[in-house]
Every structure is written in structure tokens, then in C-alpha cells.
């Protein structure tokens, strides 16, 4: 701790956090969750538990005159067997909406994952301290966006001036659900994920329920979306269903209808946009499941391949999923004028794949995240956009 500052410690409570649906008290501090406990209890999948506890879109938001801020945090990082170490997660600090600092922690727990077997082992580690100094004097709104790709148990917030919750800016709340791409896989930092970029450009408050590997039309996820207050909703559906080879064509349409029906119970007239999958060449016409391609690594990093039978007409490919989503939303829109559809290839398509190919054949890089976010903001949030008509 820097002795030249007169530090005040502020308890980390729900009124200082945005983008989290629940705050769990732990032995170390508090852990933000993006799914409530009742929903987590309905699924024993360790991958979902990891994904929802990674705070994509979650940020501390407060008003203060402080010129120095410290945050003690205990991360849990991922390491994959056979792959190079992943970069440490990034904490982005914004002052009045503008990026003013970034920091990472080397400390923390490590969750070692064997992608071939699904086995996980955790190695405990210590907490660390993030420091942001030299901030401008005077009243200002500060946000600290937590890393999208590692769990962050928040232990202590210290500042050299008093803190109060950031005021409500009157922005519309955008609730988004999607896969690892929405979660922010391979984005450079938490404000660089495409949903965070789109929210910033669109002037909306983001609640990001992008759940890596877990956008699977689960009924509990639909109920969480139903029960979460929001002014605008979007759902990016499809790629995880193909990735996991979770269901066949016969089950897909009724599952989509049921998912939408549940959301509409709580949001009967809220603008709701269904987005079909972005272009992903390995799964356009080849169904899953996907697996790590041990013989096809890209620059020494993990890469993936689809292993299903393209000749099986019952299997879900991205081409089939897009056709079904377009059909379902068109049929429902006859009685639901606030339901809309967007082909995901308008966000990332053939030309984008040629210019900015998916580095691991599955996830976009930082430049592609920016492009997707800019396009979504223009299509959804601009004057006359899909969600603002």
C-alpha cells in the first residue's frame, strides 16, 4: 500500500457493481455472479460454473474525487493442458467513460483444464493488488471493468477520497445472451469485447449473459432473462448447440420457441433481437461435436475442428440453424412486432473471414471484436436501428 495517500476502504456491495446479478460472500471477499444461485443449482456442468463466474461486463462503478485507487482481488485463471500459458486477465479503469488505465495480476489461483477429458485441477494462489494513480482531481465517475476471462474475488477497494455509487445516467439497459464470442473470448480486455464496445457506442447499460460454451437454450437461462429488468434484449443463438452436438433438428425449433416464450412471460413487449451465428467456416456445413485439432495448431495455439457427419440431415450445422431461426422469428413476428431477426453474417461474414480469420478457427480476435461491436451498434442502436425503431 502506498503510504503517501490517506486511504479509505469502502465495502464492496451490490450498489457499487453493475452487470452482476448476484454477489456471493466468500472466505476472501465477494464474488460477482452472472447467474443467480437458484439457476446455478439446476446445472452441475463445471464449464457453465466457470463461465458464469467470469465477470464479463461486470464493473465497479462509483463517483469520487480520488486521484488514486487500489483494488485487492483474487483471480482464478485458466491453463489448458498442451497449450501455451494464457495472458493474465486485464482490469480496465474508465474515467467519465474513457479508458484511463489498465492493469493485471500475476497472482491468483490456477484452474488447469484438460480439453480432451474435461478434467480440471485447481492450484491455490495468493491475492494481489491493482493500483491506479495519477487520476484527474475533481468529481468524476470511475468504472473498473473486471476481466472477462478469469474469475475475480473482490477483497477490498481503497481510495484517497470518499466513494459513493455512480448515479443513474438514465440509459436504457441492454440484456444480451450468447456464446463464448459474446462472453469475450480472445478480446484484448473487458471493454474490448464486442458487447462492451457496442454498448459504449450505443449509449446503453450492458448486462452480458454471454456464457462461454453454454448458450444451450437451457430453461433456467431463459427464466433468468425473463426475470432480469431490461429495456432491450438480444440473443445470439446457435453455435454452442452445433459445437456440443447437443440436440437434433427435431428438438431445435421447439426449444427455441420455448426459450422465447419464457422470456416473453417477463418481457411481453420489450424489443427482442434474435441473432443467428456469425460465420464459422469449420461448422457452416459440418456438424459437431468440435474437438481440439491436435495436428492443426495455429502459431502454437489451440485450434478446433468439427467432427460430425455432414451427410446426416438430422444434425445441426450453422447453415441449418440460420435457416430455422429466420423461419421461427418470421412466423412469431406476425403476432410479436417487437421481435426481430439478424443474420449473424452481417456482423462477421465471408469478407471478414478472409481479412480477419478466426485465429483458432472458432473465436474472433481483438480486431474482429471491434468490427462486430461497431456493426452491432450501427444496426441495433443507431437512430432507426433494429432495437430503437
RODREN-856262 format. One record per residue (C-alpha): residue number from 0; residue in three letters; x, y, z. Coordinates in steps of 0.2 Angstrom, whole numbers, padded with zeros to 4 digits. Layout:
N
<r seq="NUM" type="ALA" x="X" y="Y" z="Z"/>
...
END
This chain:
389
<r seq="0" type="UNK" x="0000" y="0000" z="0000"/>
<r seq="1" type="UNK" x="0007" y="0017" z="-0005"/>
<r seq="2" type="UNK" x="0010" y="0027" z="0011"/>
<r seq="3" type="UNK" x="0009" y="0045" z="0004"/>
<r seq="4" type="UNK" x="-0010" y="0043" z="0001"/>
<r seq="5" type="UNK" x="-0023" y="0044" z="0015"/>
<r seq="6" type="UNK" x="-0033" y="0028" z="0011"/>
<r seq="7" type="UNK" x="-0051" y="0025" z="0015"/>
<r seq="8" type="UNK" x="-0058" y="0007" z="0012"/>
<r seq="9" type="UNK" x="-0076" y="0006" z="0005"/>
<r seq="10" type="UNK" x="-0085" y="-0011" z="0007"/>
<r seq="11" type="UNK" x="-0089" y="-0019" z="-0010"/>
<r seq="12" type="UNK" x="-0108" y="-0020" z="-0010"/>
<r seq="13" type="UNK" x="-0120" y="-0023" z="-0024"/>
<r seq="14" type="UNK" x="-0124" y="-0005" z="-0026"/>
<r seq="15" type="UNK" x="-0106" y="-0002" z="-0032"/>
<r seq="16" type="UNK" x="-0107" y="-0016" z="-0045"/>
<r seq="17" type="UNK" x="-0116" y="-0016" z="-0062"/>
<r seq="18" type="UNK" x="-0118" y="-0031" z="-0074"/>
<r seq="19" type="UNK" x="-0119" y="-0044" z="-0060"/>
<r seq="20" type="UNK" x="-0135" y="-0052" z="-0055"/>
<r seq="21" type="UNK" x="-0129" y="-0059" z="-0038"/>
<r seq="22" type="UNK" x="-0115" y="-0056" z="-0026"/>
<r seq="23" type="UNK" x="-0108" y="-0071" z="-0016"/>
<r seq="24" type="UNK" x="-0099" y="-0068" z="0000"/>
<r seq="25" type="UNK" x="-0083" y="-0079" z="0001"/>
<r seq="26" type="UNK" x="-0070" y="-0083" z="0013"/>
<r seq="27" type="UNK" x="-0059" y="-0069" z="0005"/>
<r seq="28" type="UNK" x="-0072" y="-0056" z="0000"/>
<r seq="29" type="UNK" x="-0086" y="-0056" z="-0013"/>
<r seq="30" type="UNK" x="-0088" y="-0065" z="-0029"/>
<r seq="31" type="UNK" x="-0099" y="-0057" z="-0043"/>
<r seq="32" type="UNK" x="-0110" y="-0070" z="-0052"/>
<r seq="33" type="UNK" x="-0119" y="-0068" z="-0069"/>
<r seq="34" type="UNK" x="-0132" y="-0081" z="-0064"/>
<r seq="35" type="UNK" x="-0141" y="-0082" z="-0048"/>
<r seq="36" type="UNK" x="-0139" y="-0096" z="-0036"/>
<r seq="37" type="UNK" x="-0156" y="-0105" z="-0040"/>
<r seq="38" type="UNK" x="-0151" y="-0106" z="-0058"/>
<r seq="39" type="UNK" x="-0133" y="-0112" z="-0054"/>
<r seq="40" type="UNK" x="-0141" y="-0126" z="-0044"/>
<r seq="41" type="UNK" x="-0150" y="-0133" z="-0059"/>
<r seq="42" type="UNK" x="-0135" y="-0137" z="-0068"/>
<r seq="43" type="UNK" x="-0120" y="-0147" z="-0062"/>
<r seq="44" type="UNK" x="-0109" y="-0143" z="-0078"/>
<r seq="45" type="UNK" x="-0092" y="-0137" z="-0072"/>
<r seq="46" type="UNK" x="-0089" y="-0127" z="-0088"/>
<r seq="47" type="UNK" x="-0105" y="-0117" z="-0085"/>
<r seq="48" type="UNK" x="-0100" y="-0114" z="-0067"/>
<r seq="49" type="UNK" x="-0083" y="-0107" z="-0073"/>
<r seq="50" type="UNK" x="-0091" y="-0096" z="-0087"/>
<r seq="51" type="UNK" x="-0105" y="-0088" z="-0077"/>
<r seq="52" type="UNK" x="-0092" y="-0083" z="-0063"/>
<r seq="53" type="UNK" x="-0080" y="-0075" z="-0075"/>
<r seq="54" type="UNK" x="-0087" y="-0057" z="-0074"/>
<r seq="55" type="UNK" x="-0088" y="-0052" z="-0092"/>
<r seq="56" type="UNK" x="-0097" y="-0035" z="-0092"/>
<r seq="57" type="UNK" x="-0096" y="-0033" z="-0073"/>
<r seq="58" type="UNK" x="-0089" y="-0017" z="-0067"/>
<r seq="59" type="UNK" x="-0087" y="-0007" z="-0051"/>
<r seq="60" type="UNK" x="-0095" y="0010" z="-0054"/>
<r seq="61" type="UNK" x="-0093" y="0024" z="-0042"/>
<r seq="62" type="UNK" x="-0091" y="0043" z="-0040"/>
<r seq="63" type="UNK" x="-0077" y="0051" z="-0031"/>
<r seq="64" type="UNK" x="-0063" y="0064" z="-0031"/>
<r seq="65" type="UNK" x="-0050" y="0051" z="-0028"/>
<r seq="66" type="UNK" x="-0034" y="0053" z="-0038"/>
<r seq="67" type="UNK" x="-0028" y="0035" z="-0033"/>
<r seq="68" type="UNK" x="-0037" y="0019" z="-0032"/>
<r seq="69" type="UNK" x="-0032" y="0002" z="-0026"/>
<r seq="70" type="UNK" x="-0042" y="-0015" z="-0028"/>
<r seq="71" type="UNK" x="-0037" y="-0031" z="-0020"/>
<r seq="72" type="UNK" x="-0043" y="-0046" z="-0030"/>
<r seq="73" type="UNK" x="-0040" y="-0065" z="-0030"/>
<r seq="74" type="UNK" x="-0041" y="-0071" z="-0048"/>
<r seq="75" type="UNK" x="-0044" y="-0089" z="-0054"/>
<r seq="76" type="UNK" x="-0035" y="-0091" z="-0071"/>
<r seq="77" type="UNK" x="-0037" y="-0105" z="-0083"/>
<r seq="78" type="UNK" x="-0022" y="-0115" z="-0090"/>
<r seq="79" type="UNK" x="-0025" y="-0128" z="-0104"/>
<r seq="80" type="UNK" x="-0015" y="-0145" z="-0105"/>
<r seq="81" type="UNK" x="-0004" y="-0144" z="-0120"/>
<r seq="82" type="UNK" x="-0007" y="-0126" z="-0124"/>
<r seq="83" type="UNK" x="0004" y="-0111" z="-0120"/>
<r seq="84" type="UNK" x="0000" y="-0100" z="-0105"/>
<r seq="85" type="UNK" x="-0014" y="-0088" z="-0107"/>
<r seq="86" type="UNK" x="-0011" y="-0070" z="-0104"/>
<r seq="87" type="UNK" x="-0016" y="-0063" z="-0087"/>
<r seq="88" type="UNK" x="-0034" y="-0055" z="-0087"/>
<r seq="89" type="UNK" x="-0035" y="-0036" z="-0089"/>
<r seq="90" type="UNK" x="-0044" y="-0024" z="-0077"/>
<r seq="91" type="UNK" x="-0049" y="-0008" z="-0087"/>
<r seq="92" type="UNK" x="-0051" y="0008" z="-0077"/>
<r seq="93" type="UNK" x="-0063" y="0021" z="-0085"/>
<r seq="94" type="UNK" x="-0064" y="0040" z="-0080"/>
<r seq="95" type="UNK" x="-0080" y="0048" z="-0086"/>
<r seq="96" type="UNK" x="-0082" y="0034" z="-0099"/>
<r seq="97" type="UNK" x="-0064" y="0035" z="-0106"/>
<r seq="98" type="UNK" x="-0051" y="0022" z="-0104"/>
<r seq="99" type="UNK" x="-0038" y="0029" z="-0091"/>
<r seq="100" type="UNK" x="-0028" y="0014" z="-0086"/>
<r seq="101" type="UNK" x="-0026" y="-0005" z="-0087"/>
<r seq="102" type="UNK" x="-0018" y="-0017" z="-0075"/>
<r seq="103" type="UNK" x="-0016" y="-0036" z="-0072"/>
<r seq="104" type="UNK" x="-0012" y="-0048" z="-0058"/>
<r seq="105" type="UNK" x="0001" y="-0061" z="-0059"/>
<r seq="106" type="UNK" x="-0006" y="-0068" z="-0043"/>
<r seq="107" type="UNK" x="-0021" y="-0080" z="-0041"/>
<r seq="108" type="UNK" x="-0027" y="-0097" z="-0042"/>
<r seq="109" type="UNK" x="-0025" y="-0108" z="-0057"/>
<r seq="110" type="UNK" x="-0038" y="-0119" z="-0064"/>
<r seq="111" type="UNK" x="-0029" y="-0132" z="-0075"/>
<r seq="112" type="UNK" x="-0041" y="-0139" z="-0089"/>
<r seq="113" type="UNK" x="-0038" y="-0155" z="-0100"/>
<r seq="114" type="UNK" x="-0049" y="-0151" z="-0115"/>
<r seq="115" type="UNK" x="-0048" y="-0169" z="-0121"/>
<r seq="116" type="UNK" x="-0055" y="-0176" z="-0105"/>
<r seq="117" type="UNK" x="-0064" y="-0161" z="-0097"/>
<r seq="118" type="UNK" x="-0054" y="-0165" z="-0081"/>
<r seq="119" type="UNK" x="-0049" y="-0150" z="-0070"/>
<r seq="120" type="UNK" x="-0037" y="-0147" z="-0056"/>
<r seq="121" type="UNK" x="-0036" y="-0131" z="-0046"/>
<r seq="122" type="UNK" x="-0019" y="-0124" z="-0039"/>
<r seq="123" type="UNK" x="-0022" y="-0111" z="-0025"/>
<r seq="124" type="UNK" x="-0013" y="-0095" z="-0026"/>
<r seq="125" type="UNK" x="-0012" y="-0078" z="-0017"/>
<r seq="126" type="UNK" x="-0022" y="-0062" z="-0020"/>
<r seq="127" type="UNK" x="-0015" y="-0047" z="-0027"/>
<r seq="128" type="UNK" x="-0017" y="-0028" z="-0028"/>
<r seq="129" type="UNK" x="-0021" y="-0017" z="-0043"/>
<r seq="130" type="UNK" x="-0016" y="0001" z="-0042"/>
<r seq="131" type="UNK" x="-0022" y="0016" z="-0052"/>
<r seq="132" type="UNK" x="-0013" y="0033" z="-0048"/>
<r seq="133" type="UNK" x="-0012" y="0050" z="-0056"/>
<r seq="134" type="UNK" x="-0031" y="0051" z="-0059"/>
<r seq="135" type="UNK" x="-0038" y="0069" z="-0063"/>
<r seq="136" type="UNK" x="-0043" y="0079" z="-0047"/>
<r seq="137" type="UNK" x="-0061" y="0084" z="-0045"/>
<r seq="138" type="UNK" x="-0078" y="0074" z="-0045"/>
<r seq="139" type="UNK" x="-0078" y="0060" z="-0058"/>
<r seq="140" type="UNK" x="-0087" y="0044" z="-0062"/>
<r seq="141" type="UNK" x="-0075" y="0029" z="-0061"/>
<r seq="142" type="UNK" x="-0078" y="0011" z="-0068"/>
<r seq="143" type="UNK" x="-0067" y="-0003" z="-0066"/>
<r seq="144" type="UNK" x="-0071" y="-0017" z="-0078"/>
<r seq="145" type="UNK" x="-0067" y="-0034" z="-0072"/>
<r seq="146" type="UNK" x="-0058" y="-0046" z="-0083"/>
<r seq="147" type="UNK" x="-0069" y="-0056" z="-0094"/>
<r seq="148" type="UNK" x="-0059" y="-0072" z="-0095"/>
<r seq="149" type="UNK" x="-0054" y="-0075" z="-0076"/>
<r seq="150" type="UNK" x="-0064" y="-0076" z="-0060"/>
<r seq="151" type="UNK" x="-0061" y="-0061" z="-0049"/>
<r seq="152" type="UNK" x="-0065" y="-0062" z="-0030"/>
<r seq="153" type="UNK" x="-0065" y="-0044" z="-0024"/>
<r seq="154" type="UNK" x="-0057" y="-0041" z="-0007"/>
<r seq="155" type="UNK" x="-0055" y="-0023" z="-0004"/>
<r seq="156" type="UNK" x="-0057" y="-0006" z="-0013"/>
<r seq="157" type="UNK" x="-0047" y="0008" z="-0006"/>
<r seq="158" type="UNK" x="-0047" y="0026" z="-0012"/>
<r seq="159" type="UNK" x="-0039" y="0043" z="-0006"/>
<r seq="160" type="UNK" x="-0056" y="0051" z="-0006"/>
<r seq="161" type="UNK" x="-0074" y="0046" z="-0001"/>
<r seq="162" type="UNK" x="-0084" y="0035" z="-0013"/>
<r seq="163" type="UNK" x="-0102" y="0034" z="-0017"/>
<r seq="164" type="UNK" x="-0112" y="0024" z="-0030"/>
<r seq="165" type="UNK" x="-0111" y="0031" z="-0048"/>
<r seq="166" type="UNK" x="-0128" y="0040" z="-0052"/>
<r seq="167" type="UNK" x="-0140" y="0033" z="-0064"/>
<r seq="168" type="UNK" x="-0137" y="0041" z="-0081"/>
<r seq="169" type="UNK" x="-0154" y="0036" z="-0087"/>
<r seq="170" type="UNK" x="-0148" y="0025" z="-0100"/>
<r seq="171" type="UNK" x="-0158" y="0010" z="-0107"/>
<r seq="172" type="UNK" x="-0152" y="-0007" z="-0100"/>
<r seq="173" type="UNK" x="-0147" y="-0019" z="-0114"/>
<r seq="174" type="UNK" x="-0148" y="-0038" z="-0109"/>
<r seq="175" type="UNK" x="-0138" y="-0049" z="-0120"/>
<r seq="176" type="UNK" x="-0136" y="-0068" z="-0120"/>
<r seq="177" type="UNK" x="-0124" y="-0078" z="-0131"/>
<r seq="178" type="UNK" x="-0109" y="-0089" z="-0133"/>
<r seq="179" type="UNK" x="-0090" y="-0088" z="-0129"/>
<r seq="180" type="UNK" x="-0089" y="-0074" z="-0143"/>
<r seq="181" type="UNK" x="-0102" y="-0064" z="-0133"/>
<r seq="182" type="UNK" x="-0093" y="-0068" z="-0117"/>
<r seq="183" type="UNK" x="-0077" y="-0061" z="-0125"/>
<r seq="184" type="UNK" x="-0065" y="-0075" z="-0129"/>
<r seq="185" type="UNK" x="-0049" y="-0068" z="-0136"/>
<r seq="186" type="UNK" x="-0054" y="-0050" z="-0134"/>
<r seq="187" type="UNK" x="-0040" y="-0039" z="-0128"/>
<r seq="188" type="UNK" x="-0048" y="-0033" z="-0112"/>
<r seq="189" type="UNK" x="-0066" y="-0032" z="-0104"/>
<r seq="190" type="UNK" x="-0070" y="-0016" z="-0113"/>
<r seq="191" type="UNK" x="-0064" y="-0023" z="-0129"/>
<r seq="192" type="UNK" x="-0077" y="-0037" z="-0130"/>
<r seq="193" type="UNK" x="-0089" y="-0034" z="-0144"/>
<r seq="194" type="UNK" x="-0104" y="-0032" z="-0132"/>
<r seq="195" type="UNK" x="-0095" y="-0019" z="-0122"/>
<r seq="196" type="UNK" x="-0090" y="-0010" z="-0137"/>
<r seq="197" type="UNK" x="-0107" y="-0010" z="-0144"/>
<r seq="198" type="UNK" x="-0114" y="-0004" z="-0128"/>
<r seq="199" type="UNK" x="-0102" y="0011" z="-0127"/>
<r seq="200" type="UNK" x="-0106" y="0016" z="-0145"/>
<r seq="201" type="UNK" x="-0125" y="0014" z="-0142"/>
<r seq="202" type="UNK" x="-0125" y="0023" z="-0126"/>
<r seq="203" type="UNK" x="-0134" y="0009" z="-0116"/>
<r seq="204" type="UNK" x="-0130" y="0000" z="-0100"/>
<r seq="205" type="UNK" x="-0124" y="-0018" z="-0103"/>
<r seq="206" type="UNK" x="-0129" y="-0034" z="-0094"/>
<r seq="207" type="UNK" x="-0119" y="-0048" z="-0103"/>
<r seq="208" type="UNK" x="-0125" y="-0065" z="-0101"/>
<r seq="209" type="UNK" x="-0113" y="-0072" z="-0114"/>
<r seq="210" type="UNK" x="-0108" y="-0089" z="-0107"/>
<r seq="211" type="UNK" x="-0094" y="-0097" z="-0115"/>
<r seq="212" type="UNK" x="-0099" y="-0114" z="-0122"/>
<r seq="213" type="UNK" x="-0116" y="-0113" z="-0113"/>
<r seq="214" type="UNK" x="-0128" y="-0104" z="-0124"/>
<r seq="215" type="UNK" x="-0138" y="-0120" z="-0125"/>
<r seq="216" type="UNK" x="-0156" y="-0115" z="-0123"/>
<r seq="217" type="UNK" x="-0156" y="-0120" z="-0105"/>
<r seq="218" type="UNK" x="-0173" y="-0117" z="-0097"/>
<r seq="219" type="UNK" x="-0165" y="-0109" z="-0082"/>
<r seq="220" type="UNK" x="-0156" y="-0096" z="-0093"/>
<r seq="221" type="UNK" x="-0172" y="-0092" z="-0101"/>
<r seq="222" type="UNK" x="-0180" y="-0089" z="-0083"/>
<r seq="223" type="UNK" x="-0165" y="-0078" z="-0078"/>
<r seq="224" type="UNK" x="-0168" y="-0067" z="-0094"/>
<r seq="225" type="UNK" x="-0186" y="-0067" z="-0090"/>
<r seq="226" type="UNK" x="-0184" y="-0060" z="-0073"/>
<r seq="227" type="UNK" x="-0170" y="-0048" z="-0076"/>
<r seq="228" type="UNK" x="-0176" y="-0030" z="-0079"/>
<r seq="229" type="UNK" x="-0171" y="-0024" z="-0096"/>
<r seq="230" type="UNK" x="-0176" y="-0011" z="-0109"/>
<r seq="231" type="UNK" x="-0168" y="-0020" z="-0124"/>
<r seq="232" type="UNK" x="-0164" y="-0039" z="-0126"/>
<r seq="233" type="UNK" x="-0154" y="-0049" z="-0139"/>
<r seq="234" type="UNK" x="-0150" y="-0067" z="-0140"/>
<r seq="235" type="UNK" x="-0136" y="-0074" z="-0151"/>
<r seq="236" type="UNK" x="-0141" y="-0092" z="-0153"/>
<r seq="237" type="UNK" x="-0134" y="-0107" z="-0162"/>
<r seq="238" type="UNK" x="-0116" y="-0110" z="-0162"/>
<r seq="239" type="UNK" x="-0114" y="-0119" z="-0145"/>
<r seq="240" type="UNK" x="-0128" y="-0131" z="-0150"/>
<r seq="241" type="UNK" x="-0118" y="-0136" z="-0165"/>
<r seq="242" type="UNK" x="-0102" y="-0136" z="-0155"/>
<r seq="243" type="UNK" x="-0108" y="-0148" z="-0142"/>
<r seq="244" type="UNK" x="-0119" y="-0158" z="-0154"/>
<r seq="245" type="UNK" x="-0132" y="-0156" z="-0140"/>
<r seq="246" type="UNK" x="-0148" y="-0159" z="-0150"/>
<r seq="247" type="UNK" x="-0155" y="-0164" z="-0167"/>
<r seq="248" type="UNK" x="-0166" y="-0154" z="-0179"/>
<r seq="249" type="UNK" x="-0182" y="-0161" z="-0172"/>
<r seq="250" type="UNK" x="-0178" y="-0153" z="-0155"/>
<r seq="251" type="UNK" x="-0171" y="-0137" z="-0160"/>
<r seq="252" type="UNK" x="-0187" y="-0127" z="-0166"/>
<r seq="253" type="UNK" x="-0197" y="-0132" z="-0151"/>
<r seq="254" type="UNK" x="-0183" y="-0127" z="-0139"/>
<r seq="255" type="UNK" x="-0181" y="-0110" z="-0147"/>
<r seq="256" type="UNK" x="-0200" y="-0107" z="-0146"/>
<r seq="257" type="UNK" x="-0200" y="-0112" z="-0128"/>
<r seq="258" type="UNK" x="-0185" y="-0101" z="-0124"/>
<r seq="259" type="UNK" x="-0193" y="-0086" z="-0132"/>
<r seq="260" type="UNK" x="-0210" y="-0090" z="-0124"/>
<r seq="261" type="UNK" x="-0202" y="-0090" z="-0107"/>
<r seq="262" type="UNK" x="-0193" y="-0073" z="-0110"/>
<r seq="263" type="UNK" x="-0209" y="-0065" z="-0116"/>
<r seq="264" type="UNK" x="-0218" y="-0070" z="-0100"/>
<r seq="265" type="UNK" x="-0207" y="-0057" z="-0091"/>
<r seq="266" type="UNK" x="-0204" y="-0045" z="-0106"/>
<r seq="267" type="UNK" x="-0220" y="-0046" z="-0117"/>
<r seq="268" type="UNK" x="-0216" y="-0031" z="-0127"/>
<r seq="269" type="UNK" x="-0198" y="-0027" z="-0125"/>
<r seq="270" type="UNK" x="-0188" y="-0026" z="-0141"/>
<r seq="271" type="UNK" x="-0180" y="-0043" z="-0143"/>
<r seq="272" type="UNK" x="-0167" y="-0047" z="-0156"/>
<r seq="273" type="UNK" x="-0163" y="-0065" z="-0161"/>
<r seq="274" type="UNK" x="-0145" y="-0066" z="-0169"/>
<r seq="275" type="UNK" x="-0140" y="-0081" z="-0179"/>
<r seq="276" type="UNK" x="-0122" y="-0087" z="-0179"/>
<r seq="277" type="UNK" x="-0108" y="-0077" z="-0186"/>
<r seq="278" type="UNK" x="-0098" y="-0086" z="-0200"/>
<r seq="279" type="UNK" x="-0088" y="-0100" z="-0194"/>
<r seq="280" type="UNK" x="-0081" y="-0110" z="-0208"/>
<r seq="281" type="UNK" x="-0077" y="-0126" z="-0199"/>
<r seq="282" type="UNK" x="-0096" y="-0128" z="-0194"/>
<r seq="283" type="UNK" x="-0105" y="-0120" z="-0209"/>
<r seq="284" type="UNK" x="-0109" y="-0137" z="-0216"/>
<r seq="285" type="UNK" x="-0101" y="-0149" z="-0204"/>
<r seq="286" type="UNK" x="-0110" y="-0153" z="-0188"/>
<r seq="287" type="UNK" x="-0102" y="-0155" z="-0171"/>
<r seq="288" type="UNK" x="-0095" y="-0160" z="-0159"/>
<r seq="289" type="UNK" x="-0080" y="-0150" z="-0160"/>
<r seq="290" type="UNK" x="-0063" y="-0156" z="-0153"/>
<r seq="291" type="UNK" x="-0046" y="-0149" z="-0151"/>
<r seq="292" type="UNK" x="-0036" y="-0152" z="-0168"/>
<r seq="293" type="UNK" x="-0020" y="-0159" z="-0161"/>
<r seq="294" type="UNK" x="-0012" y="-0159" z="-0178"/>
<r seq="295" type="UNK" x="-0018" y="-0142" z="-0184"/>
<r seq="296" type="UNK" x="-0012" y="-0129" z="-0171"/>
<r seq="297" type="UNK" x="-0011" y="-0111" z="-0177"/>
<r seq="298" type="UNK" x="0005" y="-0102" z="-0171"/>
<r seq="299" type="UNK" x="0007" y="-0115" z="-0157"/>
<r seq="300" type="UNK" x="-0010" y="-0111" z="-0150"/>
<r seq="301" type="UNK" x="-0025" y="-0122" z="-0148"/>
<r seq="302" type="UNK" x="-0036" y="-0124" z="-0164"/>
<r seq="303" type="UNK" x="-0053" y="-0133" z="-0166"/>
<r seq="304" type="UNK" x="-0061" y="-0144" z="-0179"/>
<r seq="305" type="UNK" x="-0079" y="-0151" z="-0182"/>
<r seq="306" type="UNK" x="-0081" y="-0170" z="-0182"/>
<r seq="307" type="UNK" x="-0099" y="-0173" z="-0186"/>
<r seq="308" type="UNK" x="-0106" y="-0182" z="-0201"/>
<r seq="309" type="UNK" x="-0111" y="-0168" z="-0215"/>
<r seq="310" type="UNK" x="-0122" y="-0181" z="-0223"/>
<r seq="311" type="UNK" x="-0134" y="-0184" z="-0208"/>
<r seq="312" type="UNK" x="-0149" y="-0172" z="-0211"/>
<r seq="313" type="UNK" x="-0154" y="-0173" z="-0193"/>
<r seq="314" type="UNK" x="-0138" y="-0164" z="-0187"/>
<r seq="315" type="UNK" x="-0137" y="-0146" z="-0184"/>
<r seq="316" type="UNK" x="-0125" y="-0135" z="-0194"/>
<r seq="317" type="UNK" x="-0124" y="-0116" z="-0194"/>
<r seq="318" type="UNK" x="-0132" y="-0116" z="-0211"/>
<r seq="319" type="UNK" x="-0147" y="-0126" z="-0204"/>
<r seq="320" type="UNK" x="-0148" y="-0116" z="-0188"/>
<r seq="321" type="UNK" x="-0148" y="-0099" z="-0198"/>
<r seq="322" type="UNK" x="-0162" y="-0106" z="-0209"/>
<r seq="323" type="UNK" x="-0173" y="-0112" z="-0194"/>
<r seq="324" type="UNK" x="-0170" y="-0096" z="-0184"/>
<r seq="325" type="UNK" x="-0175" y="-0085" z="-0199"/>
<r seq="326" type="UNK" x="-0191" y="-0096" z="-0201"/>
<r seq="327" type="UNK" x="-0196" y="-0096" z="-0182"/>
<r seq="328" type="UNK" x="-0194" y="-0077" z="-0180"/>
<r seq="329" type="UNK" x="-0203" y="-0073" z="-0196"/>
<r seq="330" type="UNK" x="-0218" y="-0084" z="-0190"/>
<r seq="331" type="UNK" x="-0218" y="-0077" z="-0172"/>
<r seq="332" type="UNK" x="-0216" y="-0059" z="-0178"/>
<r seq="333" type="UNK" x="-0233" y="-0059" z="-0186"/>
<r seq="334" type="UNK" x="-0240" y="-0058" z="-0168"/>
<r seq="335" type="UNK" x="-0225" y="-0051" z="-0160"/>
<r seq="336" type="UNK" x="-0220" y="-0034" z="-0169"/>
<r seq="337" type="UNK" x="-0206" y="-0031" z="-0156"/>
<r seq="338" type="UNK" x="-0197" y="-0047" z="-0161"/>
<r seq="339" type="UNK" x="-0183" y="-0045" z="-0174"/>
<r seq="340" type="UNK" x="-0170" y="-0056" z="-0183"/>
<r seq="341" type="UNK" x="-0152" y="-0053" z="-0188"/>
<r seq="342" type="UNK" x="-0142" y="-0064" z="-0199"/>
<r seq="343" type="UNK" x="-0125" y="-0066" z="-0189"/>
<r seq="344" type="UNK" x="-0115" y="-0065" z="-0205"/>
<r seq="345" type="UNK" x="-0120" y="-0046" z="-0206"/>
<r seq="346" type="UNK" x="-0109" y="-0044" z="-0191"/>
<r seq="347" type="UNK" x="-0095" y="-0056" z="-0197"/>
<r seq="348" type="UNK" x="-0096" y="-0064" z="-0214"/>
<r seq="349" type="UNK" x="-0086" y="-0071" z="-0229"/>
<r seq="350" type="UNK" x="-0076" y="-0055" z="-0232"/>
<r seq="351" type="UNK" x="-0072" y="-0053" z="-0214"/>
<r seq="352" type="UNK" x="-0066" y="-0071" z="-0213"/>
<r seq="353" type="UNK" x="-0054" y="-0068" z="-0227"/>
<r seq="354" type="UNK" x="-0047" y="-0052" z="-0219"/>
<r seq="355" type="UNK" x="-0048" y="-0056" z="-0201"/>
<r seq="356" type="UNK" x="-0049" y="-0075" z="-0200"/>
<r seq="357" type="UNK" x="-0053" y="-0084" z="-0183"/>
<r seq="358" type="UNK" x="-0036" y="-0087" z="-0175"/>
<r seq="359" type="UNK" x="-0041" y="-0104" z="-0168"/>
<r seq="360" type="UNK" x="-0055" y="-0107" z="-0181"/>
<r seq="361" type="UNK" x="-0068" y="-0103" z="-0168"/>
<r seq="362" type="UNK" x="-0066" y="-0086" z="-0160"/>
<r seq="363" type="UNK" x="-0063" y="-0069" z="-0166"/>
<r seq="364" type="UNK" x="-0048" y="-0059" z="-0162"/>
<r seq="365" type="UNK" x="-0047" y="-0041" z="-0154"/>
<r seq="366" type="UNK" x="-0049" y="-0033" z="-0171"/>
<r seq="367" type="UNK" x="-0064" y="-0043" z="-0176"/>
<r seq="368" type="UNK" x="-0072" y="-0040" z="-0159"/>
<r seq="369" type="UNK" x="-0071" y="-0021" z="-0163"/>
<r seq="370" type="UNK" x="-0078" y="-0024" z="-0180"/>
<r seq="371" type="UNK" x="-0093" y="-0034" z="-0174"/>
<r seq="372" type="UNK" x="-0096" y="-0022" z="-0160"/>
<r seq="373" type="UNK" x="-0096" y="-0007" z="-0172"/>
<r seq="374" type="UNK" x="-0108" y="-0016" z="-0184"/>
<r seq="375" type="UNK" x="-0120" y="-0021" z="-0170"/>
<r seq="376" type="UNK" x="-0121" y="-0004" z="-0163"/>
<r seq="377" type="UNK" x="-0125" y="0003" z="-0180"/>
<r seq="378" type="UNK" x="-0138" y="-0010" z="-0184"/>
<r seq="379" type="UNK" x="-0146" y="-0011" z="-0167"/>
<r seq="380" type="UNK" x="-0144" y="0005" z="-0158"/>
<r seq="381" type="UNK" x="-0142" y="0019" z="-0171"/>
<r seq="382" type="UNK" x="-0157" y="0030" z="-0175"/>
<r seq="383" type="UNK" x="-0169" y="0019" z="-0184"/>
<r seq="384" type="UNK" x="-0159" y="0003" z="-0178"/>
<r seq="385" type="UNK" x="-0167" y="-0013" z="-0175"/>
<r seq="386" type="UNK" x="-0169" y="-0011" z="-0156"/>
<r seq="387" type="UNK" x="-0173" y="0008" z="-0157"/>
<r seq="388" type="UNK" x="-0187" y="0008" z="-0170"/>
END
